[in-house]
Amino acid sequence: MGYSLLDAAQSTRQQALQGMADVSNQEAQREADNKQLKAAEKATTMSAVGTGAAVGMMAGAQAGSVGGPMGAAIGAGVGLIASFF
């Protein structure tokens, strides 16, 4: 009878350790997912800034009053602001 109690205790201990390992793996996966989300958000913001700069440069070159580089700077700012929405 003593062995069955020891076996039950060992089984419970193994289940508890397995549960802790599962939680640890889930936490690591969640952290990796959060890093990927932050990287995707940063890439989206940079893409919006680049698109805004390109549009601003083209518009500035056509308008003539605000040169291409100045239009690019304005467009980059507008693209940055637009990326927040």
N, CA, C and O atoms as a MOPAC input file, in Angstrom:
PM7 MOZYME 1SCF
protein

 N      0.82300 1    -1.19000 1     0.00000 1
 C      0.00000 1     0.00000 1     0.00000 1
 C      0.86700 1     1.25400 1     0.00000 1
 O      0.50200 1     2.26200 1    -0.60500 1
 N      1.99800 1     1.19800 1     0.66700 1
 C      2.87500 1     2.34200 1     0.70100 1
 C      3.38700 1     2.72000 1    -0.66700 1
 O      3.59000 1     3.89600 1    -0.97000 1
 N      3.59400 1     1.70100 1    -1.49800 1
 C      4.08500 1     1.98200 1    -2.83700 1
 C      3.04000 1     2.70500 1    -3.68400 1
 O      3.38500 1     3.57300 1    -4.48600 1
 N      1.79400 1     2.36000 1    -3.51500 1
 C      0.77000 1     3.01000 1    -4.31900 1
 C      0.65500 1     4.49300 1    -3.97300 1
 O      0.40700 1     5.31400 1    -4.85600 1
 N      0.83000 1     4.84500 1    -2.70300 1
 C      0.82000 1     6.25900 1    -2.32700 1
 C      2.03200 1     6.98900 1    -2.90400 1
 O      1.92700 1     8.12500 1    -3.36700 1
 N      3.17500 1     6.32000 1    -2.86800 1
 C      4.38300 1     6.92800 1    -3.43900 1
 C      4.23100 1     7.08300 1    -4.95700 1
 O      4.63700 1     8.09500 1    -5.52600 1
 N      3.65300 1     6.09000 1    -5.59300 1
 C      3.42500 1     6.16700 1    -7.03600 1
 C      2.47200 1     7.30900 1    -7.37800 1
 O      2.67800 1     8.03000 1    -8.35400 1
 N      1.43000 1     7.46500 1    -6.56600 1
 C      0.46300 1     8.55200 1    -6.80100 1
 C      1.13800 1     9.90400 1    -6.63300 1
 O      0.88700 1    10.82600 1    -7.40900 1
 N      1.98900 1    10.02700 1    -5.63200 1
 C      2.69900 1    11.28600 1    -5.39200 1
 C      3.64500 1    11.58500 1    -6.55400 1
 O      3.74300 1    12.72500 1    -7.00800 1
 N      4.33700 1    10.55400 1    -7.03000 1
 C      5.26300 1    10.74400 1    -8.15400 1
 C      4.49500 1    11.14600 1    -9.40900 1
 O      4.95600 1    12.00900 1   -10.15600 1
 N      3.35000 1    10.54700 1    -9.65300 1
 C      2.53800 1    10.87200 1   -10.80900 1
 C      2.03400 1    12.31100 1   -10.73100 1
 O      2.04600 1    13.03600 1   -11.72600 1
 N      1.59300 1    12.71600 1    -9.54500 1
 C      1.11500 1    14.08800 1    -9.35300 1
 C      2.24500 1    15.08300 1    -9.57600 1
 O      2.04100 1    16.13500 1   -10.18300 1
 N      3.42200 1    14.75700 1    -9.09100 1
 C      4.59800 1    15.62500 1    -9.26700 1
 C      4.93800 1    15.77200 1   -10.74800 1
 O      5.22100 1    16.87500 1   -11.21600 1
 N      4.91100 1    14.66700 1   -11.48100 1
 C      5.21800 1    14.70800 1   -12.91200 1
 C      4.18400 1    15.54000 1   -13.67200 1
 O      4.53200 1    16.28500 1   -14.58900 1
 N      2.92600 1    15.41200 1   -13.29200 1
 C      1.87800 1    16.19500 1   -13.94500 1
 C      2.06800 1    17.68700 1   -13.66700 1
 O      1.88100 1    18.51900 1   -14.55400 1
 N      2.43700 1    18.01300 1   -12.43800 1
 C      2.66500 1    19.41300 1   -12.08500 1
 C      3.84600 1    19.98700 1   -12.86500 1
 O      3.77200 1    21.10200 1   -13.38100 1
 N      4.92400 1    19.22800 1   -12.94800 1
 C      6.09600 1    19.69000 1   -13.70200 1
 C      5.77500 1    19.84400 1   -15.18800 1
 O      6.24900 1    20.78500 1   -15.82500 1
 N      4.97800 1    18.93500 1   -15.74500 1
 C      4.59100 1    19.03000 1   -17.14400 1
 C      3.73300 1    20.27700 1   -17.37300 1
 O      3.87800 1    20.96400 1   -18.38400 1
 N      2.84700 1    20.55800 1   -16.42800 1
 C      2.01800 1    21.76000 1   -16.52200 1
 C      2.86100 1    23.02000 1   -16.49000 1
 O      2.60000 1    23.95900 1   -17.24200 1
 N      3.86000 1    23.05200 1   -15.63800 1
 C      4.74600 1    24.22200 1   -15.56600 1
 C      5.55000 1    24.37100 1   -16.85400 1
 O      5.76300 1    25.48600 1   -17.32900 1
 N      5.99300 1    23.25700 1   -17.41700 1
 C      6.73500 1    23.31300 1   -18.68600 1
 C      5.83100 1    23.82300 1   -19.80900 1
 O      6.26900 1    24.59900 1   -20.65800 1
 N      4.57100 1    23.38500 1   -19.81000 1
 C      3.63000 1    23.86200 1   -20.82800 1
 C      3.41200 1    25.36800 1   -20.72200 1
 O      3.39300 1    26.07000 1   -21.73200 1
 N      3.25000 1    25.85500 1   -19.50700 1
 C      3.04900 1    27.29400 1   -19.29500 1
 C      4.28200 1    28.07800 1   -19.73000 1
 O      4.16800 1    29.15100 1   -20.32200 1
 N      5.44600 1    27.54200 1   -19.43800 1
 C      6.68900 1    28.20200 1   -19.84300 1
 C      6.79200 1    28.27800 1   -21.36200 1
 O      7.19700 1    29.30700 1   -21.90300 1
 N      6.43400 1    27.21400 1   -22.04400 1
 C      6.46400 1    27.20700 1   -23.50900 1
 C      5.46100 1    28.19800 1   -24.08500 1
 O      5.74800 1    28.88000 1   -25.06900 1
 N      4.29300 1    28.27600 1   -23.47500 1
 C      3.28300 1    29.22600 1   -23.93600 1
 C      3.75800 1    30.66300 1   -23.76700 1
 O      3.51900 1    31.50900 1   -24.62900 1
 N      4.43200 1    30.93300 1   -22.65500 1
 C      4.95400 1    32.27900 1   -22.41900 1
 C      6.02500 1    32.63700 1   -23.44400 1
 O      6.04900 1    33.75700 1   -23.95500 1
 N      6.90200 1    31.69700 1   -23.74300 1
 C      7.94500 1    31.94400 1   -24.74200 1
 C      7.32100 1    32.20200 1   -26.11400 1
 O      7.78100 1    33.07400 1   -26.85100 1
 N      6.28000 1    31.45000 1   -26.45600 1
 C      5.60400 1    31.64300 1   -27.73800 1
 C      4.92800 1    33.01200 1   -27.78400 1
 O      4.96700 1    33.69600 1   -28.80700 1
 N      4.31000 1    33.40700 1   -26.67400 1
 C      3.64200 1    34.71400 1   -26.60700 1
 C      4.66000 1    35.84300 1   -26.77600 1
 O      4.38700 1    36.82900 1   -27.46200 1
 N      5.81900 1    35.70200 1   -26.15700 1
 C      6.85500 1    36.73100 1   -26.29100 1
 C      7.35600 1    36.81000 1   -27.72900 1
 O      7.58100 1    37.90500 1   -28.24600 1
 N      7.53100 1    35.66800 1   -28.37400 1
 C      7.97500 1    35.66600 1   -29.77300 1
 C      6.91000 1    36.30500 1   -30.66600 1
 O      7.23600 1    37.06200 1   -31.58000 1
 N      5.65300 1    36.00100 1   -30.40300 1
 C      4.56600 1    36.60300 1   -31.18500 1
 C      4.53500 1    38.11600 1   -31.00500 1
 O      4.32300 1    38.85200 1   -31.96800 1
 N      4.74500 1    38.58100 1   -29.77800 1
 C      4.74900 1    40.02600 1   -29.52800 1
 C      5.89600 1    40.71400 1   -30.25300 1
 O      5.73200 1    41.82500 1   -30.75700 1
 N      7.05200 1    40.06900 1   -30.30900 1
 C      8.18500 1    40.63700 1   -31.05100 1
 C      7.86100 1    40.74300 1   -32.53000 1
 O      8.18700 1    41.73900 1   -33.17500 1
 N      7.21800 1    39.71000 1   -33.06800 1
 C      6.84300 1    39.73700 1   -34.48200 1
 C      5.82700 1    40.83700 1   -34.76100 1
 O      5.90400 1    41.50200 1   -35.79400 1
 N      4.88200 1    41.03500 1   -33.85600 1
 C      3.88900 1    42.09400 1   -34.03600 1
 C      4.54700 1    43.47200 1   -34.02400 1
 O      4.20000 1    44.33600 1   -34.82900 1
 N      5.49800 1    43.67700 1   -33.10900 1
 C      6.18900 1    44.96900 1   -33.05100 1
 C      7.00300 1    45.20900 1   -34.31800 1
 O      7.03800 1    46.32800 1   -34.83100 1
 N      7.65500 1    44.16500 1   -34.82400 1
 C      8.43400 1    44.30600 1   -36.05200 1
 C      7.52100 1    44.61500 1   -37.23700 1
 O      7.86500 1    45.43400 1   -38.08900 1
 N      6.36900 1    43.96900 1   -37.29400 1
 C      5.42200 1    44.23100 1   -38.38100 1
 C      4.88200 1    45.65100 1   -38.30100 1
 O      4.70800 1    46.31100 1   -39.32500 1
 N      4.61800 1    46.11900 1   -37.09000 1
 C      4.12800 1    47.48900 1   -36.91400 1
 C      5.17900 1    48.49900 1   -37.36500 1
 O      4.85700 1    49.49400 1   -38.01500 1
 N      6.42500 1    48.24000 1   -37.01800 1
 C      7.50200 1    49.14600 1   -37.42400 1
 C      7.66800 1    49.14800 1   -38.94100 1
 O      7.87800 1    50.20200 1   -39.54200 1
 N      7.57500 1    47.97300 1   -39.56100 1
 C      7.70000 1    47.88600 1   -41.01400 1
 C      6.55900 1    48.63300 1   -41.70300 1
 O      6.77000 1    49.29500 1   -42.71900 1
 N      5.36800 1    48.52500 1   -41.15500 1
 C      4.21900 1    49.23000 1   -41.72800 1
 C      4.41300 1    50.73500 1   -41.64100 1
 O      4.12200 1    51.45900 1   -42.59300 1
 N      4.90100 1    51.20700 1   -40.50500 1
 C      5.14600 1    52.63900 1   -40.32800 1
 C      6.19800 1    53.13000 1   -41.31500 1
 O      6.02300 1    54.17500 1   -41.94200 1
 N      7.28200 1    52.38400 1   -41.45600 1
 C      8.33800 1    52.79100 1   -42.38200 1
 C      7.83800 1    52.78600 1   -43.83000 1
 O      8.22400 1    53.63600 1   -44.63200 1
 N      6.98100 1    51.82600 1   -44.14900 1
 C      6.41400 1    51.77600 1   -45.49700 1
 C      5.54100 1    52.99100 1   -45.76800 1
 O      5.58700 1    53.56800 1   -46.85500 1
 N      4.74300 1    53.37900 1   -44.77400 1
 C      3.87900 1    54.55700 1   -44.94100 1
 C      4.72100 1    55.82000 1   -45.09300 1
 O      4.38500 1    56.69900 1   -45.88700 1
 N      5.80000 1    55.91200 1   -44.34600 1
 C      6.68800 1    57.08300 1   -44.45200 1
 C      7.33200 1    57.11900 1   -45.82900 1
 O      7.40700 1    58.17800 1   -46.45200 1
 N      7.79500 1    55.97300 1   -46.30700 1
 C      8.42000 1    55.92500 1   -47.63000 1
 C      7.43700 1    56.26500 1   -48.73600 1
 O      7.77800 1    56.98200 1   -49.67700 1
 N      6.21700 1    55.75200 1   -48.62500 1
 C      5.19800 1    56.06400 1   -49.63200 1
 C      4.86500 1    57.54800 1   -49.60500 1
 O      4.75100 1    58.18700 1   -50.65100 1
 N      4.71200 1    58.08700 1   -48.40900 1
 C      4.42100 1    59.52200 1   -48.28900 1
 C      5.54400 1    60.36900 1   -48.86100 1
 O      5.29300 1    61.38200 1   -49.51300 1
 N      6.78400 1    59.95500 1   -48.62000 1
 C      7.92300 1    60.70300 1   -49.15700 1
 C      7.93100 1    60.66800 1   -50.67800 1
 O      8.19200 1    61.68300 1   -51.32400 1
 N      7.64700 1    59.50400 1   -51.24900 1
 C      7.63800 1    59.38200 1   -52.70400 1
 C      6.53100 1    60.23400 1   -53.32000 1
 O      6.75400 1    60.93400 1   -54.30700 1
 N      5.33600 1    60.17100 1   -52.73100 1
 C      4.22300 1    60.96700 1   -53.24700 1
 C      4.52800 1    62.45500 1   -53.09200 1
 O      4.27100 1    63.24600 1   -54.00000 1
 N      5.07400 1    62.82600 1   -51.94500 1
 C      5.41800 1    64.23100 1   -51.71200 1
 C      6.47200 1    64.72800 1   -52.67900 1
 O      6.40000 1    65.86500 1   -53.14700 1
 N      7.44800 1    63.89200 1   -52.98100 1
 C      8.49700 1    64.29700 1   -53.91000 1
 C      7.92200 1    64.50300 1   -55.30900 1
 O      8.26300 1    65.46400 1   -55.99900 1
 N      7.04800 1    63.58900 1   -55.71400 1
 C      6.44200 1    63.73400 1   -57.05100 1
 C      5.54300 1    64.96500 1   -57.10800 1
 O      5.56700 1    65.70600 1   -58.09100 1
 N      4.75900 1    65.18400 1   -56.06900 1
 C      3.86900 1    66.34500 1   -56.04900 1
 C      4.68200 1    67.63400 1   -55.98500 1
 O      4.34600 1    68.61900 1   -56.64200 1
 N      5.73600 1    67.62300 1   -55.20300 1
 C      6.58600 1    68.80400 1   -55.09300 1
 C      7.29900 1    69.11500 1   -56.38700 1
 O      7.47500 1    70.28200 1   -56.73800 1
 N      7.71000 1    68.09200 1   -57.09600 1
 C      8.39100 1    68.31300 1   -58.37400 1
 C      7.42900 1    68.87000 1   -59.41700 1
 O      7.82200 1    69.68200 1   -60.25500 1
 N      6.17900 1    68.44000 1   -59.36900 1
 C      5.20600 1    68.92700 1   -60.33200 1
 C      4.73300 1    70.33500 1   -59.98900 1
 O      4.50400 1    71.14800 1   -60.88400 1
 N      4.58500 1    70.62300 1   -58.71000 1
 C      4.09200 1    71.93900 1   -58.30600 1
 C      5.15200 1    73.00800 1   -58.54700 1
 O      4.82000 1    74.14200 1   -58.89200 1
 N      6.39000 1    72.66700 1   -58.37300 1
 C      7.46000 1    73.61500 1   -58.63700 1
 C      7.73300 1    74.54600 1   -57.47100 1
 O      8.88700 1    74.91100 1   -57.24500 1
 N      6.72100 1    74.93900 1   -56.72700 1
 C      6.94600 1    75.88100 1   -55.62500 1
 C      7.67600 1    75.21900 1   -54.46600 1
 O      8.53000 1    75.83500 1   -53.82800 1
 N      7.34500 1    73.99000 1   -54.20200 1
 C      8.04200 1    73.23200 1   -53.15700 1
 C      8.82600 1    72.15900 1   -53.87800 1
 O      8.24500 1    71.25200 1   -54.47400 1
 N     10.14000 1    72.25600 1   -53.82900 1
 C     10.98400 1    71.34000 1   -54.58100 1
 C     10.81600 1    69.90000 1   -54.15900 1
 O     10.19100 1    69.61300 1   -53.13900 1
 N     11.37000 1    68.99800 1   -54.93800 1
 C     11.26700 1    67.56800 1   -54.68400 1
 C     11.69500 1    67.15500 1   -53.28200 1
 O     10.94000 1    66.45900 1   -52.60300 1
 N     12.89800 1    67.56300 1   -52.81600 1
 C     13.32700 1    67.16300 1   -51.47200 1
 C     12.41900 1    67.71300 1   -50.36500 1
 O     12.14600 1    67.02600 1   -49.38100 1
 N     11.96000 1    68.94000 1   -50.53100 1
 C     11.06000 1    69.51000 1   -49.52800 1
 C      9.72200 1    68.79100 1   -49.55200 1
 O      9.14600 1    68.51700 1   -48.49900 1
 N      9.22600 1    68.48700 1   -50.73200 1
 C      7.98400 1    67.72300 1   -50.85800 1
 C      8.12600 1    66.33500 1   -50.25500 1
 O      7.19400 1    65.81500 1   -49.64300 1
 N      9.30800 1    65.73500 1   -50.43400 1
 C      9.54900 1    64.41700 1   -49.85400 1
 C      9.49900 1    64.47800 1   -48.33700 1
 O      8.93700 1    63.58800 1   -47.69800 1
 N     10.08000 1    65.51800 1   -47.75600 1
 C     10.06000 1    65.66800 1   -46.30000 1
 C      8.63300 1    65.86600 1   -45.79200 1
 O      8.23600 1    65.27900 1   -44.78500 1
 N      7.87800 1    66.68700 1   -46.49000 1
 C      6.48600 1    66.90800 1   -46.09700 1
 C      5.69300 1    65.61300 1   -46.25600 1
 O      4.91500 1    65.25000 1   -45.37500 1
 N      5.88600 1    64.92100 1   -47.36800 1
 C      5.19000 1    63.66100 1   -47.61000 1
 C      5.54800 1    62.59900 1   -46.58600 1
 O      4.69000 1    61.82000 1   -46.17300 1
 N      6.80800 1    62.56100 1   -46.17300 1
 C      7.22000 1    61.60000 1   -45.14500 1
 C      6.51200 1    61.89000 1   -43.82300 1
 O      6.08000 1    60.97900 1   -43.11700 1
 N      6.40400 1    63.17500 1   -43.50700 1
 C      5.67700 1    63.55100 1   -42.28100 1
 C      4.20800 1    63.15800 1   -42.34300 1
 O      3.64900 1    62.64000 1   -41.37600 1
 N      3.59200 1    63.41300 1   -43.49300 1
 C      2.18800 1    63.05200 1   -43.66900 1
 C      2.04100 1    61.52500 1   -43.61100 1
 O      1.09500 1    61.01700 1   -43.01000 1
 N      2.96400 1    60.80400 1   -44.22700 1
 C      2.91800 1    59.34000 1   -44.19200 1
 C      3.07400 1    58.80900 1   -42.78100 1
 O      2.41500 1    57.83900 1   -42.40700 1
 N      3.93800 1    59.43100 1   -41.99300 1
 C      4.12400 1    59.02500 1   -40.60100 1
 C      2.84500 1    59.24800 1   -39.81600 1
 O      2.40700 1    58.37400 1   -39.06800 1
 N      2.25200 1    60.40600 1   -39.98600 1
 C      1.00400 1    60.69900 1   -39.26300 1
 C     -0.09500 1    59.74700 1   -39.70000 1
 O     -0.85500 1    59.25400 1   -38.86700 1
 N     -0.18800 1    59.48200 1   -41.00100 1
 C     -1.22500 1    58.58300 1   -41.51100 1
 C     -1.03900 1    57.15400 1   -40.99900 1
 O     -2.01300 1    56.41600 1   -40.84800 1
 N      0.20000 1    56.76600 1   -40.73300 1
 C      0.43300 1    55.39500 1   -40.25400 1
 C     -0.12000 1    55.15600 1   -38.85600 1
 O     -0.30400 1    54.01000 1   -38.44400 1
 N     -0.38600 1    56.23600 1   -38.12500 1
 C     -0.94000 1    56.08100 1   -36.77800 1
 C     -2.42900 1    55.82800 1   -36.80600 1
 O     -3.01300 1    55.44100 1   -35.79400 1
 N     -3.05800 1    56.04400 1   -37.96300 1
 C     -4.51100 1    55.85500 1   -38.06700 1
 C     -4.76900 1    54.60900 1   -38.79600 1
 O     -5.92500 1    54.24400 1   -39.00500 1

